[in-house]
């Protein structure tokens, strides 16, 4: 007699679908018999510059110690982050990517009978970590593809323990300003933890977006989550961090896996954090690339959602899946986001100028074929 192990899983897990990442270059090459060197990937919001030379040198220096466990407390990186962010090291929690931070929050504060609030069209990990621990997901309707903070406040009830807020949001690239954030934080009940996901904050220029760090002192129920995967160019090493009150950080560290950030990641993150020139170059490249894609889309008569991140969501005003498949045949990988309830959109990461050009040419070719 066979056993149905799906039926044995807790109900929240049964209802989940596995997270689907962007298609790898090698996988597409195998499927369609393409030359991997001729494929471009604009699907996963990766930094097209390659890693910081300082980070690469730090990795090389660390290779001789691969037989040793990493520093489980991440002392050096915590000290550098504390100094950079003007907080105490006791306020820093390190994660295996910022996704790890989101899961730590869910494991620490959510359970059956409790719920988390987040927006429609928000990051797919929010419902995954919520339902995985048996909690309920309360999804507030979006406004113009972005967070409707008023609707999110209305969704909070006595069983809400966490609110996930992304600024800018993935996959839409939408954002809100400082006044909106301040008003929202002031209105959220003090016993509800607000997780402000700022994975793409480094791509904002000047005061375009509110800096979550500026609100930590006034709102003890705020946790700011950030990552080294985007502007710092360390996606494959998986290192992120949270900034919160020492008490919240202490709670997260009680459920954090030991050695959750490896030695190479710790060394590379320390070096990348000090490479301000690299981060600024990444931001400027993204700004130019965004203008390039917007200009090309405008010439094709296409619409898009304005974005402050390193990607753009294009509205094809028809089912996007066939266009996605057509782009794959052209050796261009982008991201369909039908799983987010956006079947007419494709999310495209900003690449190098030559990659952006290649994408625009391939898109025009696919659309011309109908």
C-alpha positions in Angstrom: 0.0 0.0 0.0 1.4 3.4 -1.1 1.5 6.3 1.3 0.4 9.8 0.2 3.1 11.9 1.8 1.5 15.1 0.4 -1.6 14.4 2.4 0.6 13.9 5.5 2.1 17.4 5.0 0.6 20.2 7.0 -2.3 21.9 5.2 -0.5 25.1 4.4 2.3 23.2 2.7 -0.2 21.1 0.7 -1.6 24.3 -0.9 1.9 25.7 -1.9 3.5 25.4 -5.3 7.3 25.2 -5.4 9.0 28.5 -6.2 10.0 28.6 -9.8 13.3 30.5 -10.4 14.5 32.0 -13.7 15.5 29.4 -16.3 19.3 28.7 -16.2 21.3 29.3 -19.3 22.6 25.7 -19.4 19.0 24.4 -19.2 17.9 26.4 -22.2 20.9 25.4 -24.1 20.2 21.7 -23.5 16.5 22.1 -24.3 16.8 23.9 -27.6 20.4 23.0 -28.7 21.6 26.5 -28.4 25.2 27.7 -27.8 25.3 28.8 -24.2 27.7 31.6 -25.1 25.0 33.1 -27.3 22.2 33.1 -24.7 21.5 36.1 -22.5 19.7 35.9 -19.2 17.6 38.8 -18.1 15.3 36.8 -15.8 16.6 36.9 -12.2 17.4 40.6 -11.5 21.1 39.8 -11.3 23.8 42.5 -11.5 25.2 42.4 -15.0 28.6 43.9 -14.0 29.9 40.7 -12.4 31.1 40.7 -8.9 33.2 43.5 -7.4 37.0 42.9 -7.9 37.4 43.5 -4.1 34.9 40.8 -3.4 36.6 38.3 -5.7 40.0 39.0 -4.0 38.4 38.5 -0.6 37.1 35.1 -1.8 40.5 34.0 -3.1 42.0 34.9 0.2 39.5 32.8 2.1 39.8 29.6 0.0 42.6 28.1 2.1 40.2 27.9 5.0 37.5 25.9 3.4 37.9 23.1 5.9 36.9 25.4 8.7 33.3 26.3 9.7 32.5 29.9 9.1 32.1 32.4 12.0 28.6 31.5 13.1 28.1 35.0 14.5 29.5 36.8 11.4 31.3 39.2 13.7 33.2 41.1 11.1 30.3 41.6 8.8 28.0 42.6 11.6 30.5 45.2 12.8 30.8 46.7 9.3 27.0 46.7 8.8 26.5 48.3 12.2 29.0 51.0 11.5 27.6 51.6 8.0 23.9 51.6 9.1 24.5 53.5 12.4 23.1 50.8 14.6 24.5 48.4 17.2 25.8 45.0 16.1 23.2 43.4 18.4 20.6 44.8 15.9 21.9 42.9 13.0 20.8 39.4 11.9 22.6 37.7 9.0 20.8 35.4 6.6 21.5 33.0 3.7 20.1 35.7 1.4 17.3 38.0 2.5 14.9 35.1 1.8 16.4 33.4 4.8 15.5 36.5 6.9 11.9 36.3 5.7 11.7 32.6 6.7 13.2 33.4 10.1 10.5 35.9 10.7 7.8 33.5 9.8 9.2 30.7 12.0 9.6 33.0 14.9 6.3 34.9 14.8 3.8 33.0 12.7 1.8 29.8 13.5 -1.6 28.2 12.8 -4.3 30.7 13.9 -2.1 33.7 13.2 -1.7 35.6 9.9 0.6 37.7 7.8 -0.5 40.6 5.7 1.0 41.5 2.3 0.0 43.0 -1.0 -1.3 41.5 -4.2 1.5 41.1 -6.7 4.1 41.0 -4.0 7.2 38.8 -3.7 6.3 35.1 -4.0 8.3 34.2 -0.9 5.8 36.0 1.4 3.0 33.4 1.0 5.5 30.5 0.9 7.0 31.3 4.3 3.6 32.2 5.8 1.8 29.0 4.7 4.8 26.8 5.4 4.3 27.4 9.1 0.5 27.0 9.0 -0.3 30.7 9.2 -2.9 32.4 7.1 -2.1 34.8 4.3 -4.2 38.0 4.1 -3.6 39.5 0.7 -4.5 43.2 0.3 -5.6 44.3 -3.2 -3.0 46.3 -5.0 -3.4 49.8 -6.4 -1.9 50.6 -9.8 0.1 47.3 -9.5 1.7 48.6 -6.3 1.1 48.4 -2.5 -2.1 50.1 -1.3 -0.9 50.8 2.2 -4.4 51.9 3.3 -5.8 48.5 2.2 -3.0 46.7 3.9 -3.8 48.5 7.2 -7.4 47.5 6.8 -6.4 43.8 6.4 -4.7 43.8 9.8 -6.7 42.1 12.5 -6.1 40.8 16.1 -4.4 37.7 14.7 -1.9 39.5 12.5 1.6 39.2 13.7 3.6 40.2 10.6 3.2 42.6 7.7 5.5 42.2 4.7 6.1 45.4 2.7 8.5 45.6 -0.2 9.9 49.0 -1.4 10.5 48.8 -4.3 8.3 45.8 -4.9 9.2 42.7 -6.9 7.9 41.8 -9.5 6.3 45.2 -10.3 9.1 47.7 -9.4 6.5 50.0 -7.8 7.4 52.1 -4.8 6.1 54.6 -2.3 7.6 57.7 -0.7 8.7 58.7 2.8 5.5 60.3 3.9 3.5 57.2 3.0 5.9 55.0 4.9 5.9 57.2 8.0 2.1 57.3 8.1 1.8 53.6 7.6 4.3 52.7 10.4 2.5 55.1 12.7 -0.8 53.4 12.1 0.3 49.7 12.3 -0.4 48.2 15.8 2.7 48.2 17.9 2.5 44.4 18.4 2.6 43.7 14.6 6.1 43.3 13.2 6.5 45.3 9.9 9.1 43.7 7.6 10.3 46.3 5.2 11.9 44.4 2.3 14.5 46.7 0.7 16.3 44.3 -1.6 16.5 46.9 -4.3 17.0 50.0 -2.3 20.5 50.7 -3.5 19.2 51.3 -7.1 17.3 54.4 -5.9 19.1 57.8 -6.3 19.1 60.4 -3.6 15.8 60.7 -1.6 13.6 59.0 -4.3 12.7 56.2 -1.8 12.5 56.3 2.0 15.5 54.7 3.8 14.0 52.2 6.2 17.0 52.8 8.6 15.8 56.3 9.3 12.6 54.8 11.0 14.2 52.1 13.2 14.6 54.3 16.2 11.0 55.5 16.2 9.3 52.2 15.5 10.5 49.2 17.6 8.2 46.9 15.5 10.1 47.6 12.3 12.5 45.2 10.7 14.5 46.3 7.6 15.6 43.4 5.3 18.3 43.9 2.7 20.6 41.8 0.5 24.0 41.6 -1.1 22.5 39.7 -4.1 21.4 42.7 -6.2 23.5 45.9 -6.3 26.4 44.2 -4.5 26.5 41.5 -7.2 26.8 38.4 -4.8 23.6 36.5 -5.7 25.2 33.1 -5.9 26.8 33.4 -2.4 23.4 34.1 -0.7 24.0 36.7 2.0 21.4 39.1 3.3 20.7 40.8 6.6 18.1 42.4 8.8 18.2 45.4 11.0 15.8 45.6 14.0 15.7 46.1 17.7 18.1 43.9 19.6 15.1 42.0 21.1 13.8 41.1 17.7 17.3 40.2 16.5 17.6 37.9 19.5 14.4 36.2 18.7 15.5 35.6 15.1 18.8 34.2 16.2 17.0 31.6 18.3 15.6 30.0 15.2 18.5 30.8 12.8 20.4 27.8 11.6 24.1 27.8 12.8 26.6 28.8 10.1 23.8 29.9 7.8 26.2 32.3 6.0 29.3 30.6 4.6 32.9 31.9 4.9 33.2 33.0 1.3 30.0 34.9 1.5 31.0 36.6 4.7 34.4 37.6 3.3 32.9 38.8 0.0 30.2 40.8 1.7 32.6 42.6 3.9 34.7 43.6 0.8 31.7 44.5 -1.3 30.3 46.7 1.4 33.5 48.8 1.2 33.4 49.0 -2.6 31.2 52.1 -2.9 32.6 52.7 -6.4 31.2 49.4 -7.6 27.8 50.0 -6.1 27.5 53.4 -7.7 28.6 52.1 -11.0 25.9 49.4 -10.7 23.3 52.0 -10.0 24.4 54.2 -12.9 24.4 51.3 -15.3 20.9 50.4 -14.2 19.7 53.9 -14.7 21.1 54.1 -18.2 19.8 50.6 -19.0 16.3 51.4 -17.7 16.2 54.4 -20.0 17.4 52.2 -22.9 14.6 49.7 -22.4 11.9 52.3 -21.8 12.9 54.0 -25.1 12.9 50.8 -27.0 9.5 49.8 -25.6 8.1 53.2 -26.4 9.1 52.8 -30.0 7.3 49.5 -30.2 4.2 51.0 -28.7 4.3 48.9 -25.6 3.4 49.7 -22.0 5.3 49.0 -18.8 5.0 49.6 -15.1 7.4 52.4 -13.9 10.1 50.8 -11.8 12.7 51.9 -9.2 14.4 48.5 -9.2 16.7 46.7 -11.6 14.0 45.3 -13.7 10.9 46.3 -15.6 7.5 44.6 -16.0 6.2 44.9 -19.6 2.5 44.8 -20.3 2.0 43.0 -23.6 -1.8 43.4 -23.3 -2.1 39.8 -24.3 -1.0 36.4 -23.0 2.7 36.7 -22.4 3.6 33.0 -22.3 3.8 32.6 -26.2 6.1 35.7 -26.3 8.2 34.3 -23.5 8.6 31.0 -25.5 9.5 32.9 -28.6 12.2 34.8 -26.8 13.6 31.6 -25.5 14.0 30.4 -29.1 15.9 33.6 -29.8 18.3 32.7 -26.9 16.8 35.4 -24.6 15.6 34.4 -21.1 13.2 36.7 -19.3 10.7 36.0 -16.6 7.0 35.3 -17.1 5.0 36.3 -14.1 1.6 34.7 -14.6 2.2 33.0 -11.2 1.9 36.4 -9.7 -1.5 36.9 -11.3 0.0 39.0 -14.1 -0.4 36.7 -17.2 0.0 39.6 -19.7 3.4 40.8 -18.3 7.0 39.8 -18.7 9.6 40.9 -16.1 12.9 41.8 -17.7 16.1 42.5 -15.7 18.3 45.4 -16.8 21.4 44.1 -18.5 24.5 45.5 -20.1 23.7 47.8 -23.1 24.5 45.1 -25.6 22.1 42.7 -23.7 19.4 45.3 -23.6 19.7 45.8 -27.3 19.6 42.1 -28.0 16.5 41.7 -25.9 14.7 44.6 -27.7 15.6 43.2 -31.1 14.4 39.7 -30.1 11.2 41.1 -28.7 10.4 43.1 -31.9 11.1 39.9 -33.9 8.9 37.7 -31.8 6.0 40.3 -31.8 6.3 40.7 -35.6 5.7 37.0 -36.0 2.4 37.4 -34.1 
